[in-house]
């Protein structure tokens, strides 16, 4: 049984980091080393994102909320004195958004063919109203 957080950490998070890395390189002209420092990963990881050998199990570029979130994170990290806590909060919100919107279900069914993803509610989680309102803001931004 694969836990949704395993799928998020091994697939969604690398895909989101790859999105932010591309934006930092393309929009803000950061080097791979600079991107690595901003994201807290190795330069080799950024190279793998660039070559599309890591962070490619899922593609979130077609989801407007995720692309806006990646844009905001890149903007935050591109600042002279970036607020890394804010970038981390936004990345966490994006991971939660991906999970609660069941954006990993297809991948889950591919990774664990015997698991019945239809009708599954494991990713729904238990949010407080404050947390849920924050996710609604993310989607509506």
N, C-alpha and C positions, 0 to 999 in steps of 0.2 A: 504494500500500500504506500503510494507516494503522497506525501503531505503537500498541500498547496504551497506552503512556504518554501519547500525544497524546489519546486518548479519556479517560483518567483526568484529565489536566490540564484539558481543555476541558469535560468533562461531570460526572465523578464528584466532583472536588474542589469545583466550584461547588455541586453538590447537597449535599455534606457541609457546606460553609460555610453554605448556606442553612438546613440543619437546625439548626446551632449558633446561627445568628443568630436564628432563630425562638425557640429556647429562651431565649436571653439576653433577648430582648424580652418574651416571655410569662411566663417563670418568674421572671426576675430584674429585670424592669421597667427594662431598659436602654433608652436612647434609640438611635436609629439611629447617631448620631455615636459614642456610647460603644461600640456593637457594632463599628463600623468600626475604632475604635482597637484594640479587643481582638483582632480578626481580622486586622488589618493590611491592610485594604482601604479603599476610599473609602466615604463616606456614600452616594454614588450607587449603589454596588454593593449595599449593604444595602437601599436603597430598592427596587432591582430584585429582590432576594431576597424582600422583603416583598410586592411586587406580583406575584410569581411570573412575572417576565419574564427571570430569570436563575436558573440552577441547577435547571431543571425538565426537562432532557432525560431524566433517570432519577429514579426515586423509590425511596429506600431505607428509607422509614418502615416497611415491612412486615417488614424483616429485624431480628430482635431484637438481634443482635450489633451491627449498625450503630447502631440507636437507643440502645443502652446506651452505645456509644462516644460518640455525639453528646451524650448526657446528661452523661457524665464530662467531656468537653471544656468544655461550658458551665459545669459546676460549677467546674472548674479556673479558667476565665477570669473567673468571677464573684467570685472571692476578692479581698479588698482588695489584696493583693500577689500577683497570679497568677503561677504558674510557666509562663511562655510556652514554655519549652523542653519542658516536659512536655506542654503542649497540642499543640505541634508534633509531638512524638513520637507522641502518640495519633492525630493526624490522619494522619500518615504510615502508622501501623499500619492505620488504617481504609482508606486508599487501597490498601495492599497486600492487605488482606482482600478488598476488592472485586475486585481484579485476580485474585488466585489462586483465588478462588471463581467465576470466570468470570461475574461479574455484569454485565459490559459486552458480552457476546457478541451479544445481541439488537440492541443499539444499533449495534454494529460491523457487523452484517449489513445494517442499514438505511442506515448511512452509506457502506458500500462493498459494494453488492449483488453484485459479482462475486467477492468474497472468500469462500472456503469456511470458515465458522466451525466447522462440525462436525468434530470430530477435531483441532482446532487446539490446540496446546500452548504457544503463544507467551507466554501469561500465567502459565504455571507457574513460569517463572523458575528461578533457581538460588539457593536459600537455604542458608545454613549450618544446622546442627541448632539452634543457638542462636536464629536468626531464626525458624525454623519453630516452635519451642517457644513463642516469644513470641506468634506468631499463634494458636496453639492456646489460649493463656491468654486472648487477646482474645475468642475465640469462646466459651470456657467461662465467662467472667466473668458 
